[in-house]
Amino acid sequence: MRIVVVQLIVYTAMQIPGGLMLDRFGPRRMITTGLAVMGVAQVVMALTESVSVAIPARAVLGAGDAFIFASVIRLLPNWFPPGRVPIVTQLVGLSGQAGQIASAIPFVWLLGARGWAPAFLAVAVLTLAASLAAALLLRDVPPGFEKAQARLGLRTLRSNLGAAFRHPGTRLGLWTHWTTSFAPMVFGLMWGFPYLTQGEGRSPAQASALITLLAIVGAIAGPVLGLLVQRHPLRRSNLVLAMVAAGVVPWIAVLCWPGPAPLWLLTVLCAGLALGGPGSAIGFDFARTFNPRHRLGVANSAVNIGGFSACIIVTLLIGVLLDVQSKGSASTLDQFRVAMAIQLPCYALGILGIFRSRVRARRLLAEAGQPVPRWREALRREWAARQRASAARR
């Protein structure tokens, strides 16, 4: 746990420096550098037998990783029309999940067959090869297009940082990422398996199947959610709140259930939590549409801070609450429930942040001549558009 938390802390802490460097140097250089740093860190982890060396190496791995996702997201508006970016963003997230699952199988086999060092050295070689491929093949803009601007100066970068954080659209993205992504990360990466096995009394096979459901449902829901964002850009926050409700309502039911929760309710919980992953990508869409391109790097990084900060906070608090209650013995279901309930205040804080930021962002849209219509007016327009389309087909 300590090594994973160290990597998450460094990853989160490097988001803003990484975003500033992204706006200054561009996605290609940042992706190339990030992969190179990760590859070197993996070499160190493969060759060391000391925990005191492995932990700093894992921290360096988190620093390199911090450059990657925001840089990939920053590339998309340069290569795709604005209307397609929400769907492509979901596909990027889906490809990342698929890559994690696909790479785990040969890695686990190699780890069991050859041991720690060969397995991590193989990962390091692939990572360094990907860095070289990015340097040679990746381009910030399509062929024939010029870069939008020259390299930004430090004064401009500081100004961009302040402007991005002050904009309610960026904060709406941050709170979106905070509220949708922390619970599936905490459950899938850290506390879900012990909660299901030690607390709910499920077998390891059942617990693994439930956690696998997170990836399956997320993969199905991602493209659908991207399509909805594309078609209804002014209702993105409503989609976010629906994704949040899909996670928090089953959690309340599970925590209040008398005795161990039935399998069907745990399945509903995992399916609902899975929607938070693709839902968090909407946060980057808020950053993209509310910020000019020259500060998209730091805006995306600001959004990314949200969910990972909440994940670190909740992961640590759950561990502390379990330790305080159990005092070294195996945790009971009631003790797990008290610890897992710490997620509810985190949900509440995120929902409050979404509503506050949305009000201010919509006010800016109205001042710019693009007011968000009320539901009745939006439905009337949608019906009229469908009637016109049907008449045209005739």
PEQUIJO-V269817 format. One record per helix or strand of 3 or more residues. SS is the DSSP state (alpha for helix, beta for strand). FROM is the first residue (numbers start at 1). LEN is the number of residues. If there is no record, write none. Layout:
[[SS;FROM;LEN] [SS;FROM;LEN]]
//
This chain:
[[alpha;2;24] [alpha;27;21] [alpha;51;15] [alpha;68;12] [alpha;82;33] [alpha;116;22] [alpha;154;13] [alpha;168;32] [alpha;204;28] [alpha;233;24] [alpha;263;28] [alpha;293;34] [alpha;333;8] [alpha;342;26] [alpha;375;19]]
//
